[in-house]
């Protein structure tokens, strides 16, 4: 019984954690595909799209260079 409860808890934790961080792809006007960790955000003051790259580093790209943002 303990074993089944432990497995159920582990599955619940895995599903919950995987739902928290979504991957997105930024498609640029030059044809580049940039994978991101989490949803990119537009900074209206600077006109830049801010995101974390696949390795977790902060990065930016001009809004005019972004063709589309697709959730993966």
PyMOL commands that set and color helices and strands:
alter all, ss='L'
color gray80, all
select helices_A, chain A and resi 2-20+63-65
alter helices_A, ss='H'
color red, helices_A
select strands_A, chain A and resi 23-28+33-37+41-43+48-52+58-62+66-71
alter strands_A, ss='S'
color yellow, strands_A
deselect
rebuild
show_as cartoon
